[in-house]
Amino acid sequence: MRRITLTLAVAALVVLAGCTGISSHLGNAPDAGSTGSGSGDNSNGDGSNDASDASEDDAFTPFAFQHSGTYTYETYDEEDGTGKLVWDIRSIDGENITMRSSFTNQGETQSKTATFTREEALVQLAFMPGGQYLMTTMFSPSANGIYGNDFRVGNTWTAPSSQGTMTYEITKQRTIAEISCYDAEIRINGSVFTDACYSPDHGTAMYGVIYDEDGTKVREMKLIAYERK
């Protein structure tokens, strides 16, 4: 139950403490040499957009924010219930991002403003209010295998990991809070472990969830509003 969430959070923060940035492929990554099996001819079989004309522009790079704006997420934790996380991207100056993160849960709100480079973003956000949701859902250590890959619907690739065979699959393209994103499932030994919907245009996910080994939802965050400035 709660054990998996805590283990991932600790593992992520340990890795982050020794990292220099996103380019080093953060997290409890699948072993090097992961292999892709998708070709763009695959279909998700449910009638949704197969994005067959996807290009290299659909590869995902974390925190590729291009515009100032406000992202409002609804959060869920099996013990702490629901909450709200707001990322206010106040300015973007080259590689430097200034943002304010505010997290509200159980009647209490915590806020912090910081300026950091794109490469520092994941480290900084992990320690800002609500960072525990980021680190255990859309940017969990296992999500490392997603960065830089082509988000063509139907594409799959696998990698060995300490927990067994890790399989990544881009299952569909959908819209959340008026932002188009690609749904990526991460399975370990055949069971869905994490599901998140990433937007290459925004460099973040509109949705992220992590499940326990028995399939129970442990933690979730979902974009409910986006306002471009």
Buried (B, 14 or more C-beta within 10 A) or exposed (E): EEEBBEEBBEBBBEBBEEBEBBEEBBBBBBEEEBEEEBEBEBEBEEEBBBBEEBEEEBBBEBBBBEEBBBBBBBBBBBEEEEBBBBBBBBEBEEEEBBBBBBBBBEEEEEBBEBEBBBBBBBBBBBBBBBBBBBBBBBBBBBBBBBBEBBBBBBBBBBBEBEEEEBBBBBBBBBEBBEBBBBBBBBBBEEEBBBBBBBBBBBBBBBBBBBBBEEEEEBBBBBBEEBEEE
